[in-house]
């Protein structure tokens, strides 16, 4: 069930990436109005009945757009169910400038080219709730254009994962590639905490370290540590 859920979230992210890449494929100048035309695509994860997404969109690489050196075309699901665009300070000289290029959900896919799962973390910018952010790099040839992604409610994700975890007859913990605990059947592994008693990098590379094993969710950066 966890594998299927992760697949579904990243399938949605892949759909966002394809449409955003298409918008830049023609080699013409792209501005904010052009991104506005992607509204149906970028908000599709928020409109899925029973979907986990509470935020979704595209975050542009600096200097990419003709009329906005920094830009987030990011949408948040309101309590009414309707999407509203997230508004943040993207003026580098602004007092509350939001430098998203320093954050792992942007930096990691830019660096590795691989899909990324960040969190759980408290999303102070959007909802003040525990959040998982699934992101992927957007490219035009070798040029990095930014990232697309989806914010997932941790509570809903845990509700899907915990029955499977409780069925495992030993301590088992769902982690991301950085060793952040997503969910666990052990009271000693708290959601959002970091695994510090296991060499997570070695575990991710070799699949087993000192008796601890990792079963990855396909090629995605989530795995079951047990």
C-alpha positions, -999 to +999 in steps of 0.1 A: +000+000+000+029+024+008+046+016-025+014+023-044+008+056-026+044+068-033+040+057-069+008+077-073+022+109-058+053+107-080+031+099-110+013+132-104+047+150-100+059+135-133+027+149-150+035+184-137+071+181-150+060+170-185+036+200-189+061+225-175+089+212-197+065+216-227+059+252-218+096+259-222+103+235-251+097+260-279+127+282-270+105+313-267+106+338-238+084+326-209+068+349-183+044+347-155+013+349-178+025+318-196+028+299-163-007+310-154-019+290-184-007+259-166-032+265-138-053+234-146-022+212-146-005+226-115-037+224-095-048+189-107-032+172-076-053+194-053-085+185-071-082+147-070-111+133-048-095+117-018-060+129-028-032+135-004-019+167-019-024+200+000+000+220-022+014+217-057+032+237-084+063+248-101+092+268-086+114+285-112+151+287-112+164+323-107+165+344-138+144+319-158+113+340-164+114+372-184+094+393-160+102+377-126+138+369-116+124+347-088+090+330-089+068+303-073+038+292-092+026+272-062-010+265-052-025+255-018-058+238-012-081+260+009-106+245+034-132+251+007-114+227-015-105+254-040-068+262-048-053+296-040-018+307-051+009+309-025+022+345-022+057+350-008+084+377-009+105+369-040+123+402-040+160+396-030+161+430-014+129+424+005+129+420+043+112+386+042+128+374+010+122+336+005+153+321-009+140+287-019+172+277-036+187+269-002+160+244+007+164+206+003+132+201-017+147+225-043+185+219-038+185+181-038+167+175-072+188+203-087+220+186-076+212+149-082+185+150-109+166+124-089+131+127-073+133+139-037+111+135-006+117+161+021+103+158+056+083+154+076+088+190+086+065+218+099+055+239+069+055+273+085+052+290+051+019+274+041-001+255+066+018+251+099+012+214+095+035+184+093+043+180+056+061+157+031+072+174+000+078+153-032+098+172-059+115+165-092+138+186-114+125+203-145+150+205-174+152+216-210+181+196-223+210+203-199+194+235-186+179+233-151+146+252-151+134+246-115+114+220-097+078+208-096+063+191-067+035+182-043+030+188-006+014+158+011-003+158+045+017+136+069-013+126+089-030+111+058+002+095+047+007+079+081-029+066+081-020+047+049+014+035+061+008+024+097-014-006+091+014-021+069+040-012+094+021-028+123+020-060+103+058-062+103+069-086+131+099-064+141+106-027+146+102-011+112+105+025+102+097+043+069+125+068+062+135+092+034+170+092+019+183+116+045+172+093+074+142+114+084+115+093+100+082+093+081+063+067+101+072+038+124+058+009+144+083+016+171+077+042+199+115+048+197+113+063+162+093+095+163+079+110+131+101+139+118+131+128+138+165+118+123+179+083+125+212+087+143+221+052+154+224+038+119+247+049+091+219+059+068+241+067+038+257+032+039+223+016+045+209+034+014+239+024-007+243-013+004+209-022+017+222-036+049+244-023+077+253-041+110+221-062+109+198-034+098+182-037+064+165-013+040+138-022+015+134+007-010+101+018-025+112+011-061+136+038-074+121+065-051+138+080-021+117+063+005+126+030+022+115+006+050+143+002+076+140-029+097 
